[in-house]
Amino acid sequence: MAGHLGVQLRQRGPASGAGNDPSRPYDLETDQRIAEFKLARWRGADAMRKRQTFKDLVMLAADISGRWAELFVIGPEPRRFLTTSTSTAAWALDRSPGALRTFTTVFGTPSMSVAQFTATHAAHVQITDLRDLLPASVAALLQ
């Protein structure tokens, strides 16, 4: 598989839908990259989308393999939530006990805000709006 910057990559996991298979923790997994895709557009009451997006960020940040970690989203709202939210990690993970255990084990107390976590422990995870990578005509359909 040809990768970013023309580097050859060996795919380890599926292209998408990994959440349905516990043996595949990421939507995309290669020997050099792990990635999660959050493709829902946010519209108003997005508490579950916020929680799921944060959970995926936590799991990417907790990976110790040294692979490039990337969270792909649609639109500015997910990044805005992750970088500005004063909600605690405990709130964001209260419906994901496995991710909360991972958080506590790897990062400590979940009393920090989502924004604090994103700026520190998850600073190495690239958050990419897919609309920036798509042709303008396709990106316009995702508005």
N, C-alpha and C positions, 0 to 999 in steps of 0.2 A: 504494500500500500504506500503510495507517495504521500509524504507528510508535509507539514509546514516547512518552508524554505527548501523543498525538494529532498528532504532527508527520508530515507526508507524507514518505514515503521512496520512492526509486526503487531497485528491486532490480536488482543487477548480476549476481548469481550464483544458483545453485540453492538451494532451501531446505535440502537436505542431500545428502550423497553426493559432495561436492566432491573428496574424496581420489582418486576414480576419474578425474578430468579435470585434467591438469596445467595447463590454461589457467585454471582456477578454484582459486586457492590456499586459499579459505576455504569452510566449509560454508554460511555466509550472508554475503553481501556486498551492501551498499546504498551509496548515496552518503554516508551518515552513520555506518555501522556495519559492523564485521567481526566474525564470531563463528565459533567452533568448538564442536562438540557432542561430548562424550565420554559415551555413553549406557550403557556397560557397567558393571555393578555389580562392585565389587571384592570378591574372596573368597579371601583367602589368598595364593597365589603370583601376584602381580600385577606382576612385573618388566616385562613387555611393556606392560601398561596404564600403568605409571608412565612408561616411556620415551615412549610415544605422547602421553601427556598433557603431559609436559614439552616435547616437540617442538612441539606445538601452541601452548603458552604462548610459547615462544621465537619462533615465527613471528608470532604476534600482537604480541608486544612489539617485534619488529623492523620492523613496518610503519611507514612514515613519512608516511602520507597524512593523518594528523591525525584519522582517524575513530575513533569510540568502539570499543574492543576488548573483547570479552567471551568468556569460556570457560565454557560450560555443562557441568555435571557432574551425576552422580547420587550422592547420599550425601556424608558428611563425609570419607571416606577420600582422595579426590583432593586436596582443599584441604589436608588435614593433611599429606599427602606434600609438596606444593609449598611449604608454609610451614615445615616442620620438618626436612625431610630433609637429612642431612649428606653424602649422595652427591654426587659432583661432576657438573657439567654434562657433562664429558667422558664419564663413565660413562653418563649418561642419553641422550646423543646418539651413542653408539658404533655404533648400528645405523642411523643416519640421516645419511649423509655430507653430503647437501645442507644439512640443518639445522645440522650442525656447522660447515660452511663459512660459512653465514649468521651463526651465533653468533660465530665468530672474527672475521669482517669487521666486524660491527656492535658487538659487546660486548667483544671481546678474548679473553684466555685463558679456556678452559673449566675452569680449575682451581677456580673458585668453587663453592660448594655450591648445590644446587637452591634451598634456602631463601634463601641470600644473593641469588641472581638474582631470585627472586620478590619479595623485599622491596625491591630496588633497581630494576633495569632493567625489571622487569615490574610494578612497583607500580601503573601506570596501567591494567593489564588487570583488569577486573572478573571475579572468579570467582564464578559463581552456581550454587547447587544448584537444579536444576530442581524438586525436590520442594517448595521454598519458594514456587514460582510456581503450582503446580498445586492444584486443589481437594483437600482432605484425603482424600476417598475415592479419588482417583486416586493421590495420593502414597503412600497406604498400600500400594498394589499394588507399589510400587517398593522396599519395605523388604527 
